[in-house]
Amino acid sequence: MVNRDDRIDENVPGQFYVDDQCIDCDMCRNLAPDFFGMASEGGSFVKKQPVTPEEIVLCQEAMECCPVEAIGNDGEKE
């Protein structure tokens, strides 16, 4: 289960983030490549926060498909 306190440092500020449980499966980067990138230490991070409803749906889908639940959504933008 995702833990906000274990966020990867490379995540941009905002509602979506990836924590250190990421196993670098590439699922999120394939589903939403505009929003998820490869972290320097391996794994993924949120490189851009979604703005439009369509973009939010893409990030939500990536979060739901994550096999280790390493993507979190804190709801409202920070």
C-alpha positions, 0 to 999 in steps of 0.5 A, a space after each residue: 500500500 502506498 505511503 506518502 512518507 515514502 515518496 520518491 524525491 523526484 516527484 513533482 509537487 501535487 496530488 499524484 506521487 510514486 513511493 519507494 515500493 515501485 518495482 520499475 514494471 513500466 506500467 505507469 510510464 506506458 499508460 501515461 507517459 506524459 506524467 510518469 518518468 523513470 527515476 534516476 535510482 530506478 522505478 518511476 516518478 510523477 514528472 508532471 501533474 495532470 490538469 484536465 479531467 482526461 489527464 486525471 483519468 489517465 493517472 488514475 488508471 495508472 494508479 489502479 493498474 500498479 501491481 504493488 500500489 506504489 502510486 498515490 493520490 492525495 486528492 486536491 492539488 497541494 
